[in-house]
Amino acid sequence: MSRKIFSTFLLLLVTAIVFAQNDKTPKTNFTKMYLPVWLEAKEHCLEVAKAMPEELYSYKPTPQSKSFAEQMVHIGYTIELLTKRYVQGMEVKPNTPDATVMSKKEIIDLLEKGFSYTTEVIYSIEQSKLDETCVMYHSGNTVSRAFAFFYVQDHLTNHRAKANLYLRMNKIKPPEYTW
């Protein structure tokens, strides 16, 4: 069996297990399609966070760069913030936790909290809300709230990719990307 077929089968199996365990499914066709993609992004990000030894969480490749811990905190915190702002249309003000005083466990807990928040929104959001539009803060583009889910994921992917590079710079093999 080819790796791609196996990966697809495994993702479908995980999705079926998640639905069975939660005894719930997302309410819209879009969120049903999006959930497995989101869950894969979540798992991969958590694997990256766990791969870095705690003593290297303060590593940063240049003085201007975020540290590995700051990259992970930024992901964990902004997952919820961006979901609230763009997907749900809530007024939120940034208040990023200080990564320099957090342990690896606390940072992973923050990541899991952010992922859990957005996962619950994926399960519960109604189509009428997804059909609304919002204006993206940085670009000024008007997009649907459904599309905003992709922005949340793209943002986390950007910072996760940087964290992956930090692993490589420390001679740590990053977790395999399986999607």
GIKAUR-V874847 format. One record per pair of residues at least 12 apart in sequence whose C-alpha atoms are under 7 Angstrom apart, sorted by the first residue. I is the first residue (numbers start at 0). GAP is how many residues later the second one is. D is the distance in Angstrom with one decimal. If there is no record, write none. Layout:
[[I:GAP:D] [I:GAP:D]]
This chain:
[[6:171:6.4] [6:172:6.7] [14:21:5.9] [24:98:6.2] [25:96:6.3] [25:97:4.0] [25:98:6.3] [26:96:6.3] [26:97:6.3] [26:98:6.8] [26:99:6.4] [27:98:6.8] [27:99:6.0] [30:91:5.7] [34:87:6.8] [41:73:6.5] [43:133:6.9] [44:115:6.3] [46:128:6.3] [47:116:6.6] [47:126:6.5] [47:127:6.2] [48:23:6.9] [48:59:6.8] [51:115:6.4] [53:50:5.6] [56:12:4.9] [67:95:5.9] [67:98:6.8] [68:30:5.7] [69:29:5.3] [70:88:6.0] [70:92:6.6] [71:35:6.8] [72:26:6.1] [72:34:6.0] [74:36:6.9] [74:81:5.4] [74:84:6.7] [75:34:5.4] [75:35:3.9] [75:38:5.2] [76:19:6.5] [76:33:6.9] [76:37:6.2] [78:35:5.4] [78:36:6.7] [78:39:7.0] [78:73:6.2] [79:34:5.0] [79:37:6.2] [79:38:6.2] [81:70:6.1] [82:35:6.4] [82:69:6.6] [85:48:6.3] [85:59:6.2] [85:62:5.8] [86:58:4.7] [86:59:6.7] [86:61:5.7] [86:62:6.5] [128:16:6.9] [129:14:6.4] [129:15:4.7] [129:16:4.6] [130:13:5.8] [130:14:6.3] [130:15:6.8] [131:12:5.6] [131:13:5.8] [132:12:5.6]]
